[in-house]
């Protein structure tokens, strides 16, 4: 008597599942979304839509959603900035997603070195002889149709498993000058086009065009926006890089060989990584592949947007009958096609068309929507003037929680401080300031010199200048305090750390 058939008897199930390693590139600075995006808290970690998750979290969740009976999705590899390492872990923790590793770049070297570090880590972390397919995505894009995204990327995964390099292209809806373009042609191979999608070979890559050229591309057809997403085996990337840019490959191998590991954090050798040439994936490899390597494109029709500027944010947000989009406490009258983003107070707009107004507690941007790409010039001027608004918000996130500088003067500063349950600040002292702490909510364990005391709501303590001290939250709920600093110098660099949970001492 024959055994009953099971799902495993199907042809798809008998086929070994393709091992996929998601790679999320989270190292960008997002200068064109200033003042909401800043170097210390860039756009990929912001919540810009209504679902309550950041762009980085959305990217991780989308890639985890690729798994099916033919694709086995592993834990994500994240490539990011050393300064954002605890933001990455906190946001992954909120998703209940455990990373395979977080690769920390000591300085930015563009996307080709970042992808190379991920490929080396993926090959290192797999069983001997395995060669996973990398699905590589920036952390700062948005997609409105997750099912269509998954279908397109799954097709690309199977093309990559068969030996091709696959990329994602978006059908143009307007003559956009802010994106690079991909010119494709029919390849005519049915076996390379899973699930009935057109089999498209990449004929060439095109740089960001001017308006007239972009209009010609739109009218001619056969051109797609380059979404900056790549699907290929780890060994295929390394082989292509060795072929086209052996200098980058050798320098990255040297930096990776000199790496140090701390839990999930992997740090390439700093001196070695500083010697890596800065280059993008496109310039280093992809633009040289057509006609030399098998490079395919899957069309992505999933409501994609890279949110590269405030005009792009306006495009993806819900709008009223006059085309206005609002976030936060905003009132708009007699205005059209305008974006108002309020963070901390009421923002009112009257008689503005095609404009962007973005409010944060310490900075306000007002710009023409069509000029929103040029916000980066303001950020550059802030940097030249060494103004803090380029780098940090008034509310600054730390691995233990956050602080918000709510008032300051020549010899005083007032902060709200939140400490996560179980977290603590470093054991530290200050040469130039004394501090007074008042507990607003939760329970505080305070080390003050040789004494350790417990404080609860409405209780306070005084930390004299030069005294070693530490603040810890021993409870199960967040601790909030008000800190009043007084002294001759109140800068964040007046901290001498003696012990620190986060490796900063």
C-alpha positions in Angstrom: 0.0 0.0 0.0 1.5 3.3 -1.0 2.1 6.0 1.7 -0.2 9.0 1.4 1.3 11.9 -0.5 2.5 14.9 1.5 3.4 18.5 0.6 7.1 17.4 0.5 6.4 15.3 -2.5 5.8 18.3 -4.7 8.5 19.3 -7.1 9.0 22.7 -5.4 9.4 21.1 -2.0 11.8 18.4 -3.3 14.0 21.2 -4.6 16.5 22.3 -1.9 15.5 25.7 -0.5 17.7 28.6 -1.5 19.6 30.0 1.5 19.2 33.8 1.6 21.0 36.2 3.8 19.3 39.7 4.0 21.8 42.6 3.9 20.5 45.9 5.1 22.7 49.0 4.3 22.0 51.4 7.2 25.0 53.7 7.0 23.5 56.8 5.2 23.2 60.3 6.7 20.0 61.5 5.0 21.0 65.1 4.8 18.2 66.1 2.4 15.6 65.3 5.1 17.0 67.8 7.6 16.0 69.0 10.1 14.2 65.7 11.0 17.1 63.6 9.8 20.5 64.4 11.3 23.9 62.7 11.4 23.2 61.4 14.9 19.7 60.1 14.1 19.5 59.8 10.3 16.4 59.1 8.2 16.6 55.3 8.1 15.8 55.3 11.9 12.9 57.8 11.6 9.2 56.9 11.6 7.9 58.8 8.6 4.6 57.0 7.9 1.6 56.0 9.9 2.5 52.4 10.8 4.8 53.3 13.7 7.9 51.6 12.4 11.1 53.2 11.1 12.3 52.8 7.5 15.1 50.5 8.8 12.6 48.3 10.6 10.4 48.2 7.5 13.4 47.1 5.4 14.3 44.3 7.8 10.6 43.1 8.0 10.2 43.1 4.2 13.3 40.9 3.8 12.2 38.5 6.5 8.9 38.2 4.6 10.6 36.6 1.6 10.7 33.1 3.2 8.6 30.4 1.6 8.9 26.7 0.8 11.7 27.4 -1.8 13.6 30.2 0.1 15.1 29.9 3.5 15.8 33.4 5.0 18.5 33.7 7.6 19.1 36.4 10.2 19.9 39.8 8.7 23.3 41.3 8.3 23.3 45.0 9.0 26.1 47.3 7.8 26.1 50.7 9.6 27.9 53.4 11.4 29.7 52.9 14.7 27.8 55.8 16.1 24.4 54.2 15.4 25.1 50.7 16.8 22.7 50.9 19.7 20.0 52.5 17.5 20.3 49.4 15.3 20.0 47.0 18.2 17.2 48.8 19.8 15.1 48.9 16.7 15.8 45.2 15.9 14.8 44.4 19.5 11.5 46.1 18.9 10.9 43.8 15.9 12.1 40.8 17.9 14.7 40.3 15.2 18.1 38.9 16.1 20.8 40.0 13.7 23.4 37.6 12.4 25.9 40.4 12.8 26.1 44.2 12.8 29.1 45.3 10.8 30.3 48.7 12.0 32.1 51.0 9.6 34.6 53.3 11.4 34.1 55.8 8.6 31.9 56.0 5.5 33.4 54.4 2.4 30.2 54.2 0.2 28.3 51.1 -0.7 30.8 48.9 -2.5 33.0 48.4 0.6 29.9 48.0 2.7 28.6 45.2 0.6 32.0 43.6 0.5 32.1 43.4 4.3 28.7 41.8 4.3 29.7 39.3 1.6 32.9 38.3 3.6 30.8 38.0 6.8 28.2 35.9 5.0 30.8 33.5 3.6 32.5 33.3 7.0 29.4 32.6 8.9 28.0 29.8 6.8 28.8 26.0 6.8 31.8 25.0 4.9 31.3 25.3 1.1 27.9 27.1 1.2 27.4 30.2 -0.8 24.3 32.1 0.2 22.3 34.5 -2.0 22.5 38.0 -0.6 19.4 40.2 -0.9 20.9 43.7 -0.5 18.7 46.7 0.2 19.2 50.3 1.5 17.6 50.9 4.9 15.9 54.2 3.9 13.2 53.2 1.3 9.5 52.6 1.5 7.2 50.2 -0.3 3.4 50.2 -0.1 2.8 46.7 -1.6 4.7 44.1 0.4 3.3 41.2 -1.5 4.4 42.6 -4.9 7.8 43.4 -3.4 8.2 39.8 -2.1 7.1 38.3 -5.5 9.7 40.4 -7.4 12.5 39.7 -5.0 11.8 36.0 -4.9 12.1 35.9 -8.7 15.4 37.7 -8.4 16.6 35.2 -5.8 16.0 32.3 -8.1 17.9 34.1 -10.9 20.8 34.7 -8.5 20.7 31.1 -7.4 21.2 30.1 -11.0 24.3 32.2 -11.3 23.0 35.6 -12.5 23.3 39.0 -10.9 19.8 40.4 -10.4 18.8 43.9 -9.7 15.4 45.6 -9.0 14.2 48.3 -11.3 11.1 50.5 -11.0 8.9 51.6 -13.9 9.1 55.4 -14.2 5.9 57.3 -13.5 7.4 60.8 -14.2 10.5 62.3 -15.8 12.6 62.0 -12.6 16.1 63.6 -12.6 17.0 62.4 -9.1 17.5 58.7 -10.0 19.8 56.7 -12.1 18.2 54.6 -14.9 18.5 51.1 -16.2 18.1 50.3 -19.9 16.9 46.7 -20.4 16.2 44.5 -23.4 14.5 41.1 -23.7 16.8 38.2 -23.0 14.5 35.5 -24.5 15.3 32.8 -21.9 12.2 31.4 -20.4 14.1 29.5 -17.8 15.6 32.7 -16.4 12.1 34.2 -15.9 10.5 32.4 -13.0 6.7 32.6 -12.5 6.1 34.1 -16.0 7.7 37.5 -15.4 9.5 39.0 -18.4 13.1 38.0 -18.7 15.0 41.3 -18.9 18.7 41.6 -19.5 20.4 44.9 -18.4 21.8 46.6 -21.5 23.4 49.5 -19.7 23.1 51.9 -16.7 22.5 55.5 -17.2 23.5 58.4 -14.9 20.9 60.8 -13.4 19.6 62.6 -16.5 18.5 66.2 -17.1 14.8 66.9 -17.4 14.7 66.6 -21.2 16.5 63.3 -21.3 14.4 61.9 -18.5 11.3 62.8 -20.5 12.7 61.0 -23.5 13.3 57.9 -21.4 9.7 58.0 -20.1 8.3 58.3 -23.7 10.6 55.6 -25.2 10.0 52.9 -22.7 12.6 50.2 -21.8 14.0 52.4 -19.0 13.6 51.8 -15.3 14.6 53.7 -12.2 17.5 52.0 -10.4 16.2 51.1 -6.9 19.6 50.3 -5.5 18.6 46.7 -4.6 20.8 43.8 -5.6 20.4 40.0 -5.4 23.4 37.8 -6.0 25.5 35.1 -4.4 28.2 36.3 -2.0 30.9 34.6 -4.2 29.5 36.3 -7.3 29.9 39.7 -5.7 33.5 38.9 -4.6 34.4 37.5 -8.1 33.0 40.6 -9.9 34.7 42.9 -7.5 38.0 41.1 -7.9 37.6 41.4 -11.7 36.6 45.1 -11.9 38.1 46.6 -8.7 40.7 44.4 -7.2 42.0 47.3 -5.1 38.7 47.5 -3.2 38.6 43.8 -2.8 42.1 43.5 -1.4 41.7 46.5 1.0 38.3 45.2 2.3 39.8 41.7 2.8 42.6 43.3 4.9 40.2 45.3 7.0 38.0 42.3 7.5 41.0 40.1 8.5 41.9 42.8 11.1 38.3 42.8 12.6 37.4 42.6 16.2 34.1 41.1 17.5 32.1 42.2 20.5 28.8 40.1 20.8 26.9 40.9 17.6 29.2 43.8 16.7 31.9 43.2 14.1 34.4 46.0 13.6 36.8 45.9 10.6 40.3 47.2 11.3 40.1 51.0 11.5 43.4 51.8 9.9 42.9 49.1 7.2 39.3 50.3 6.4 40.5 53.9 6.2 42.7 52.8 3.2 39.7 51.3 1.3 38.7 53.4 -1.8 35.3 54.9 -1.4 33.1 53.8 -4.3 29.4 52.8 -4.9 28.2 49.4 -5.9 27.1 50.8 -9.2 30.4 52.6 -10.1 32.6 49.8 -8.9 30.8 46.8 -10.4 27.3 47.0 -11.8 27.9 49.6 -14.5 30.7 47.4 -15.9 28.7 44.2 -16.0 26.4 44.6 -19.1 27.9 42.6 -21.9 30.5 41.0 -19.6 28.5 39.2 -16.9 25.0 37.9 -16.8 23.0 40.7 -15.2 19.2 40.6 -15.1 16.5 43.0 -13.9 13.3 42.2 -12.1 10.6 44.9 -12.5 9.4 46.2 -9.1 5.8 47.5 -9.1 5.2 47.9 -5.4 4.8 51.5 -4.6 8.6 52.1 -4.1 10.1 55.4 -3.1 13.5 56.1 -1.7 12.4 59.2 0.2 15.4 61.0 -0.9 14.0 64.5 -0.2 10.9 66.1 1.3 9.2 66.2 -2.0 9.3 62.4 -2.0 7.9 62.3 1.5 5.0 64.4 0.3 4.4 62.0 -2.6 3.9 59.0 -0.3 1.8 60.6 2.5 -2.1 60.8 2.4 -3.3 64.1 1.2 -6.5 66.3 1.5 -8.6 67.5 -1.4 -6.1 70.3 -2.1 -3.1 68.0 -2.2 -1.8 69.0 1.3 -0.1 66.4 3.5 0.3 67.0 7.2 2.0 65.1 10.0 1.6 66.2 13.7 -0.3 69.2 15.0 -0.8 71.2 11.8 -3.5 73.5 10.4 -3.4 74.4 6.7 -5.6 77.0 5.0 -5.8 78.3 1.4 -2.8 76.1 0.4 -2.2 73.5 -2.2 0.2 70.6 -2.6 2.1 71.5 0.5 3.7 69.3 3.2 3.6 70.4 6.9 5.5 68.2 9.4 5.1 69.3 13.0 7.1 67.6 15.7 6.6 69.5 19.0 4.0 72.3 18.6 1.2 73.6 16.5 2.3 74.7 13.0 -0.1 76.9 10.9 0.2 77.6 7.2 -1.8 80.0 5.2 -1.6 80.6 1.4 1.4 78.4 0.6 1.5 76.3 -2.6 4.0 73.6 -3.4 5.9 74.2 -0.2 7.5 72.2 2.6 7.4 73.2 6.2 9.2 71.0 8.8 9.3 71.9 12.5 11.5 70.4 15.2 12.1 71.7 18.7 15.3 73.4 17.7 15.0 74.1 13.9 12.4 74.9 11.3 12.7 74.4 7.5 10.6 76.3 4.9 11.4 75.4 1.3 9.9 75.1 -2.1 9.0 71.5 -2.9 10.8 71.6 -6.2 14.0 72.8 -4.4 13.8 70.2 -1.6 16.8 68.3 -3.0 18.9 71.4 -2.1 18.3 71.2 1.6 21.7 69.5 1.7 23.3 72.9 1.1 21.8 74.2 4.4 23.3 71.2 6.1 26.7 71.9 4.5 26.6 75.5 5.8 25.7 74.3 9.3 28.7 72.0 9.2 31.0 74.8 8.0 29.7 76.9 11.0 30.2 73.9 13.3 26.6 74.2 14.5 25.2 71.3 16.5 21.9 71.3 14.6 23.7 69.5 11.8 24.4 66.5 14.0 22.1 66.2 16.9 18.5 66.9 17.8 17.6 68.6 21.0 16.6 65.2 22.2 19.6 62.9 22.0 19.4 59.1 22.1 21.9 57.1 24.0 22.3 53.4 24.6 20.8 53.7 28.1 17.9 56.0 27.0 17.8 59.6 26.0 18.2 63.2 27.2 16.3 66.3 26.1 18.0 69.7 26.7 14.9 71.8 27.5 16.6 75.0 28.7 20.1 76.5 28.9 21.9 79.8 29.7 25.5 81.0 30.3 25.9 79.0 33.5 23.0 76.6 33.6 21.3 73.8 31.6 18.2 71.8 32.3 17.7 68.3 30.8 14.9 65.7 30.9 16.6 62.3 31.1 15.0 58.9 30.5 16.8 55.7 31.6 15.6 52.3 30.3 14.7 49.6 32.8 17.9 47.9 33.9 20.1 50.4 32.2 22.7 52.8 33.8 24.8 55.7 32.8 28.6 55.4 33.2 30.4 56.0 36.5 31.7 59.5 35.8 32.7 62.9 37.1 32.8 66.5 35.8 35.5 69.1 36.3 33.3 72.2 35.6 29.7 71.5 36.7 27.6 70.3 39.6 24.2 68.6 39.1 20.9 68.4 40.9 18.6 65.4 40.1 14.9 65.3 40.7 13.0 62.0 40.0 9.8 62.5 38.0 8.8 58.9 37.6 10.3 55.5 38.3 13.0 54.5 40.8 16.6 55.8 40.7 19.7 54.1 42.2 22.2 56.9 42.6 25.9 56.4 43.3 27.2 59.7 44.8 30.8 59.4 46.0 31.0 56.5 48.3 27.3 56.4 49.0 24.5 54.5 47.1 21.0 55.7 47.6 17.5 54.9 46.2 15.2 57.8 45.1 11.6 57.6 44.1 9.1 60.1 42.6 9.6 63.7 43.8 12.8 63.0 45.7 16.1 64.6 44.7 19.8 64.7 45.3 22.8 67.0 44.7 26.0 65.9 42.9 28.9 68.3 43.8 31.5 69.3 41.2 34.2 66.7 40.9 32.3 63.9 42.6 32.1 60.5 41.1 28.5 59.5 40.4 26.3 57.2 38.5 22.5 56.9 37.7 20.9 53.5 37.3 17.3 52.3 36.8 16.8 49.2 38.9 13.1 49.0 38.1 10.8 47.5 35.5 9.5 50.8 34.1 11.4 53.8 32.5 13.0 56.2 34.9 12.6 59.9 34.2 14.5 62.7 36.0 15.0 66.4 35.6 18.7 67.3 35.8 19.8 70.9 36.5 23.4 71.6 35.7 25.3 74.6 36.9 28.9 75.6 36.4 31.4 77.5 34.2 31.3 74.9 31.3 28.4 72.7 30.4 29.6 70.8 27.3 29.2 67.1 26.8 32.9 66.7 26.6 33.3 67.5 30.3 32.8 63.9 31.2 35.5 61.7 32.7 34.3 58.0 32.6 35.6 55.4 35.0 33.3 52.5 34.2 30.9 52.1 31.4 28.6 49.3 30.3 28.8 50.4 26.7 32.5 50.5 26.1 32.9 54.3 26.2 35.3 54.6 29.2 
